[in-house]
Amino acid sequence: MPSIALSNNDDLGLESDEEIALQVTETQADKVDDVLTNRLEDISEHMRHLNQLSQFMQFNEENNEHKRSEVVPSTSKGCPLTHMQRPIRLKNIEGKPEVYDKLHTQGLKNLTCSNDVCKSSIMSNYVAPLQPRKQDDVLDQAKDFMNQYFASLKKASSPRHEARWQEVQQSIEATGEYQLTEAELIFGAKLAWRNASRCIGRIQWSKLKVFDCRHVTTTKGMFEALCNHIKYGTNKGNIRSAITLFPQRTDGLHDYRIWNGELISYAGYRQSDGTVIGDPLNVEFTEVCTKLGWKGKGTQWDYLPLVVSANGEDPEFFEYPEDVILEVPLTHPNFEWFAELHLRWYALPAVSSLMFDVGGIQFTATAFSGWYMSTEIGCRNLCDTNRLNMLETIATKMQLDTRTTTTLWKDKALVEANVAVLHSFQSRNITIVDHHTASENFMKHFENESKIRNGCPADWIWIVPPLSGSITPVFHQEFTNYYLRPSFDYQHPAYKVHVWEKERGEIKPRRKFNFKQIARAVIFTSMLYARALSKRVKATILYATETGKSEQYAKQLAELMGHAFNIHIYCMSDYDISNIDHESLLLVVASTFGNGDPPENGELLSQDLYALREGADISDEKRMDAVLNKSLQLDIDDLKKSEPLRKLNFAVFALGSTNYPNFCAFGIYLDKTLGELGGKRLLQVECGDEMCGQEQKFRKWAPKVFKSACQIFDLNCSDDLSNAFHEDKLTASTVRMVPSQRAGTIDKLLSNYHNKKVQRYKMKTAPRNLTKLADVEKSTILVEIYAPGLDYEPGDHVGIFPKNSSELVNGVLKRLTGFEDADEVFQIQVMKKKRTPNGTFNCWEPHDKIPAETPRTLLTHFFDLSTPPQQDLLNLLADFCDENCDAERLQKLGTDSAAYDEWRQLHLPTLLTVLEQFRSCRPPAGLFFSNLTPLQSRFYSISSSPRKVINEIHLTVALVKYKNQRGNDRYGVCSNYLATIQVQEPLYFFVRSAPGFHLPKDSSKPMVLIGPGTGIAPFRSFWQELDVWRELKMQRSKVWLFFGCRTREMDLYAEEKRSLVREQILDRVFLALSREPEIPKTYVQHQIENEFDALYKLIVEEKGHIYVCGDVTMAEDVHQTIRNCIAAKEQKSVSEVEAFLQALRHENRYHEDVFGITLHTGETLNKSTIRRAARPLTGS
């Protein structure tokens, strides 16, 4: 694969210093005349080619545009024929199919061709200017690049795209520049190679290795990075393409530059008689190196030193170590005398004078390497008259007649020179390609690009090889040459435009330093040097969370892994999946939501991994189908062979609850998928149960992962990890409350606190009792909320943020110290250690999570006061008891797990209960608040359709009320809050999409709805939507509803259901009563058994959908009932039917909306099972 531009064969500095200085002036002087002349001639050219183009252009819209162009001159882009914004027909003289190039319409006006002159054979037809870009230009190019980047990910105009563009725009408007992410940089570099019209080896563009060295700011660091580049690219002869990028241009005065045209090149020494020893191409640069202090040996094969400059400073030179460069002695397979010529060449072509231009950002210091095409050495380097000029020497050795060109001695000698180059490289297993193979590969690339991008920029003069051009296929193919960004551009040689320090103005006198300042500088420098030496392996940590627990664990893991690795931690929703094939170490901490679904911020990664798994070894077209409908199944054996993540080492910690059948399903799914994609497990997936020992499991798992990762990457790690999770314990002296200003509205504060998009709406009406029981005995209510503009779909959830009762809040406030007015705004501050070059200092900083608010508001909206406190909090409270007996009892509960469990089960205490039990306990408010757990949202299925009840959202809420073992009443915090809320009172919540529980896309498919109790909630949204379908005269499906409750008085929405049956929106409704007097106890699964013959037809034969909503026990019972009924009817084994039901889940036809265990249903706590540990999450 030849390098991008053959800069080693042509002088990039053909212009003199005076020409460079006059360039701008001449351009401005001719600008007016050129524009007027070009545009008038453009119109004439359009008219002349109209008839020819109309023969193969049949698009009416473009014809209309062309007619308008006869009146309004168009802007030229490149050559006159390409600026017409029309597809260009490209013929193949050998009779291959014609192609049409449409990509040229995206070309930029950087080619210098005019209507009169084609300048495509000029070496540097575009040289990047020395001045930085204007802000408007940066904005335009950044927007174009972001569009290209997100379109490549098939996420154009997505929320991620919009958020990233807003971030970039704000940075440019504020500073005039922005920083590319690593994934954007890699994409841009690969695309720039893909766009390089002069490179024949672009078929390998997607395999380019990108070394991001934007953090390197010294010349020594640049030298080390480039040595690593050469070693990687050379790879002992198995050449690999790579690019290294240093910091971007800022103001044009602090550029980073590589002064060499190529990283590796031979010196050229001009002799007094005018002859040159070495490579004549490098005579001028050799003189520059000599002036810098370099002393060459004066031989023909001296390697030039590497000259680099950092941050606009004067350059430094570095000589390569002997083992860095791989050199090839040139021999011939048939001519022994060829070795006597003592010719040689280096194995790695690495262009280092080009500018990388991407997204409005200019990287002035880049090094790109590929592998050689044999003619680059055999024809150009060895035989050009302005290079080594060996052609006649070789011909003489071959005893050819050189007196006349008619003997074709030049052609014969040139062929043998190329034979020698190919033989020398191939006999030593060093990568090289002959010009015939390179041409054929480029034709394949050209055909691929014409299909994929509708065009491929190509400069015919550069693509056609310098040897035997007419017998290569590229010779006979028409190309169009145009300029696309991202790009690699020529730039002025650094040694011609650099401003030396002595030329920058008055030299300031040297500052004198005292001993203390010097000592401090030495210590700080040694710290930086030690940090640079310990360049660490990158480790990425991903987390997905609903409550914040996974995020907490992920941060603890990051602190531990940070002892040996370079840590990058992301929420899964913020992680760019295109980075995953560049990761070497990935650690995942993931919770599971509901009955096996990912948390909302893990859904996108779940989809991306599914698409990657299903499209691991298939075509782009099929991969796109897999992403869109996930219907394509890939054979696991084929997947294992492709192993797209074979370089990845990973480990997963899964969080979940055994109250749900699909325990830790999302974490197990991630572990399974990463393994199938070729990743190597550091440890088997670890599952932590929130009901028992989750914290302890994590604290054992994390050190094991750390040790395993250190062993894999051959790093030293301490065996003593007993203090791995040591945290600075907050005390009364390190936490304080200070008066402050309110930081925002409650909805904004809740959004920041929970990392959710919380919205504020109001109650429309008072909650309505849905049962026929008296209000004091009511068990279920309908909540109607006025929510204009709220976007949701039937089947989605809302997360309601409840309020703690005023009784609970006021009782706790009375027990706290540290403030006088509970309605004054305070900010909680924490004393932290701040490390600076001058030492470590203690300073007060705002709490990183708790907002500035009043104590009353914090206790009302932000902290959980109802859940029994954990042992850590009891230990804290023990320190603030005035009476020893209270302190001793609290310490006992805080350290003795058995005593704590007994006390907890007996009282089910709230925080107020604890403070009332231990009356001498009066903790300081700031420290107390810092140790409280957040008041989490409670999820409810939506019971309305946005197209039926406009600007409203309805909820079906069961009131939670229970007793502890002492007979004291306890209340569910959210349901009782909703039951007592007043009309027009504000309500705070967010919508959580549940795509796995939406109505079928095919409205003709039957639906079986199964939901006892408040499990009917989402089905009310379904039948409201079905009513809308009926009004729109959409094709109607069969709908059966199975509902269960205790007595007829508790039959929810009874009148609505009867009306729906009359209107034929519901075909059949079944009622199961479990506590009705004089009626046998019946559950929904009994009704399913009785009606299964008819149900079988709906589910199996008519490919209907099953929807199950309710608690985990009911969902498990229904699953087993359906499974057993199908097994009996088809006379199959349970395992065979289980596979069928699994297939239904794959097809998104078995839907579950399962909620967990509430405290008043404790009888189910011991009945949790693990049925489907790791089902694939289709549509999640």
Disulfide bonds with the S-S distance in Angstrom:
none
